[in-house]
Amino acid sequence: MSIQPYKIAILAMGGEGGGVLADWIVQLGEANGFVAQTTSVPGVAQRTGATIYYVELFEKKLSDSDSQLPVLSLMPMPGDVDIVLASELMEAGRAVVRGLVTSNRTTLIASTHRVYAFSEKSHMGDGRIDSGQLLENIKKVSNRFIGFDMEKVAQDHQSVISAVLFGALASSKILPFTKSQFEETVRQGGVGVAQSLKAFDTAYFLSESPSDAEVSKPLMNQIDSFKLPSQSGLHPKIKSLIERLENAFPMNVQEILLHGARRLVEYQDPDYAHLFLDRMLALKNTFTSNESELIRESARHLALWMSYEDTARVASLKIQASRFDRVRQETHATVDQLVLINEYMHPRVQEIAETLPSILGRMILGSKILRYALEALTSKGRVVQTSTIGGFLVLTLVASAKRWRRSTLRFKAEDARIEKWMALIKLLAAQNSEKTLEWIKCQTLVKGYSETHERGVKNFELIYEFVQKNVDTLHTDIKALRLAALADEKGIALQAALTKI
């Protein structure tokens, strides 16, 4: 009879302690009568240094003598792995794609949180892989699945995800070791023992009585739980905003409208949020069918567009107290440790001009001398240390520019595009709700900054001109044009689609 070692593959990204987890498993085996070997294959840059660690454990007493100790493999083979440990849902998917997970053999232990891949984040549209579908597929192909949000457990105990995975592994009862033997291995590490053991214990009990694994959902899918606030104690302008929203719109769309209004109050002021409701009310009055869906999509896209990210917005986000707290949490800094935050800033002349009042902005962009002088000053990027008084004050000054945002060149340009977008919504709404919905979604083309924003605006204008000219005889699928615009950065697919038409 062939005697096989335990074969364990660990997939983790940089900084998550994948190497520590592999070492713990090796130490656990060697301390309890096993021969152990670990190897690693580093390096998928698109996944933040994702690495595959491989461990094999063979019980010494199964061999007749030391001369018959096994030759252990240096890498996992498809269809020949007993346990896969994945630090994130996409890493679990990567293990499945590699064939490391099989339905007749493999126990898959994975965190259900998501860290988006480079290809997902760099996509011109929404390039995210459906986490729910990914989780469903992973469950189907594994013999046994143990999963929950392990990152949250690690954060709650100020530990790292490797300790959580180790606890889930212990709870699985696949390896022939007791819980106390697992815990002793953690103690032998000598670093962060208390936090690691707390995370270990939590994971152990969560794995023993697992509930359905929760996958992070987009905010818009969670909007049902978003409740209208009590009006008591609110500023009069905010109170009037909520009263207007409740009186003018159906109840089934009030939550998303309130979310948009809140965003715009924080972005600018209550008057700006009232402008948002003015525009939404004008659109609502033109919708004759499929009203609720059209209002929801319009509100979502309009609120995002009206809160575009200019330099003042970016600076404001960088100095928020919640950001400093998040950085400290992500770096696992203790109370007595200093955390320095460096911001790399390299604004282009175009972006500087757009931040200024429209008259000054046009003057700069129209003058070769002024453009040349600014380019000379900004040709090299600057590092601003937000965690210092000087750096914080610089960004606070930039953030204060939101007071004159309505007079800036960028605001005038975005405002004009919004009005064009809305005018075409009204024209299409009188004809076909499906085409109206697809045109509303074309707002996604206008996003980002620098060259990304310029490309998006160009594509938006091309589709706008085509739809506007053919609005009465339009038979073309607007969705196809929008997807063509998102297909490549150079706009080749969109030009091909328009040429074909």
TAHU-V598658 format. One record per pair of residues at least 6 apart in sequence whose ideal C-beta (glycine too) atoms are under 8 Angstrom apart, sorted by the first residue. I is the first residue (numbers start at 1). J is the second residue. Records with the same first field share a line. If there is no record, write none. Layout:
# TAHU-V598658
I=J  J
This chain:
# TAHU-V598658
3=58  62
5=35  56  57  58  70  72
6=56  57  58  82  83  174  175
7=54  55  56  73  76  80  81  82  83
8=25  54  55  56  57  81  82  83  84  85
9=52  53  54  55  76  81  83  84  85  95  100
10=18  21  22  52  53  54  55  84  85  86  165
11=18  50  51  52  53  84  85  86  87  91  92  94  95
12=18  21  50  51  53  85  86  87  91  161  162
13=47  48  49  50  51  87  88  91  115
14=48  49  50  51
15=48  49
16=87  160  161  162
17=160  161  162  163
18=40  51  53  87  162
19=40  51  53
20=160  162  189
21=53  85  162  165  166
22=38  40  53  54  55
23=38
24=162  166  185  186  189
25=36  38  55  57  166  169
26=36  37  38  55  57
27=185  188
28=175  177  181  182  185
29=35  36  55  57
30=36
31=181  184  185  188
32=177  181
33=59  60  61
34=57  58  59  60
35=57  58  59  60  69  70  72
36=55  56  57  58
37=55  56  72  74
38=53  54  55
39=53  54  74  75
40=51  52  53  54
41=51  52  54  75
42=49  51
43=49  50  51
44=50  51
45=118
46=117  118  119
47=90  91  94  115  117  118
48=115
50=91  94
52=76
54=73  74  75  76
56=72  73
57=175
58=69  70  72
59=176
60=69
63=69  70
76=98  100
78=98  99  100
79=99  102  105
81=100  101  102  105  106
82=105  106  107  174
83=106  107  109  169  172  174  175
84=92  95  100  101  106  107  108  109  110  142
85=109  110  165  168  169
86=92  94  95  108  109  110  111
87=110  111  150  161  162  165
88=110  111  113  114  115  151
89=110  111  112  113  114  131  134  135  138  147  215
90=114  115  116  117  129  134
91=110
92=101  108  110  138  147
93=129  134  137  138
95=101  108
96=137  138  141  142
100=106
101=108  138  141  142
102=141  142  143
103=140  141  142  143
104=143
105=143
106=142  143  144
107=142  143  144  145  146  172  174
108=138  142  144  145  146  147
109=146  147  165  168  169  172  207
110=138  145  146  147  150
111=147  148  149  150  151  161  164  165
112=131  135  147  148  149  150  213  214  215  216
113=149  150  151  152  216
114=131  215  216
116=128
119=127
120=127  128  129
121=127
123=486
124=456  485  486  487  488  489
125=444  483  486
126=444
131=215  216  217
132=215  217
135=147  213  215
138=145  147
139=145
144=172
145=213
146=168  171  172  207  210
147=210  213
148=206  207  210  211  213  214
149=213  214  216
150=161  164  165  168  203
151=161
153=164  199  202  203  206
154=160  161  163  164  199
155=329
156=199  202
157=163  195  198  199  202
158=195  332
159=192  195  196  198  199
160=192  196  199  332
163=186  195  196  197  199  200  203
164=199  200  202  203
165=203
166=182  185  186  200  203
167=182  199  200  201  202  203  204  207
168=203  204  206  207
169=175  182
170=177  179  182  200  204
171=203  204  205  207  208
172=207
179=204
182=200
183=197  200
186=193  196  197  200
187=193  197
189=196
220=256  300
223=255  256  259
224=255
226=255  256  258  259
227=255
228=242  246  254  255  258
229=242
231=239  242  243
234=242
235=270
237=270  271
238=265  270
241=261  265  270  273  274  277
242=258  261
244=274  277
245=254  257  258  261  277
246=254
248=277  281  284
249=257  280  281  284  295
250=291  292  295
252=292
253=292  295  296  299
256=296  299  300
257=277  280  295  299
259=303
260=273  276  299  300  302  303
261=273  276  277  303
262=273
263=303  307
264=272  273  276  303  306  307
265=272  273
267=306  307  313  402
268=307  402  405
272=306
275=306
276=302  303  306
279=302  418  422
280=295  298  299  302
282=422  426
283=294  295  298  422  425  426  429
284=291  295
286=425  426  429  430
287=294  295  429  433  436
288=429  430  433
289=433
290=433  437
293=437
294=429  433  436  437  440
297=437  440  441
298=425  440
301=440  441  443  444
302=418  422  443
304=443
305=414  417  418  421  443  446
306=414  418
307=313
308=410  414
309=449
310=354  355  405  408  410  411
311=347  351  352  355  398  401
312=355  398  399  400  401  402  405
313=402
315=395  396  398  399  401
316=399  402
317=323
318=343  386  395
319=386  392  395  396  399
324=339  341  387
327=339  341
328=339
331=339
333=339
338=387
339=387
340=385  387  388
341=385  386  387
342=383  384  385  386
343=383  384  385  386  391  395
344=381  382  383
345=381  382  383  384
346=378  380  381  382
347=378
348=378  450
349=364  365  371  374  375  378
350=365  450
351=449  450
352=364  374  378
353=360  361  362  364  365  409
354=361  408  409  410  413
355=361  401  408  409  410
356=364  408  409
357=404  407  408  409
358=407  408  409  411  412
361=408  409  410
362=409
363=370
364=370  371  374
365=371  409
384=391  394  395
385=391
386=392  395
405=411
414=446
417=446  457  460
420=464
421=439  442  443  464
424=439  464  467  468  471
425=436  439  440
427=468  471
428=435  436  439  467  471
429=436
431=471  474
435=474  478
438=477  478  479  482
439=467  478
441=479  482
442=460  463  464  478  482
443=460
444=482  486
445=456  457  459  460  463  482  485  486
446=453  456  457  460
447=453  456
448=456
455=489  491
458=491
459=485  491  494
460=485
462=485  491  494  498
463=478  481  482  485  494
466=476  481  498  501
467=474  478
470=476
476=501
480=497
481=494  497  498
484=493  494  496  497
485=491  493  494
487=493  494
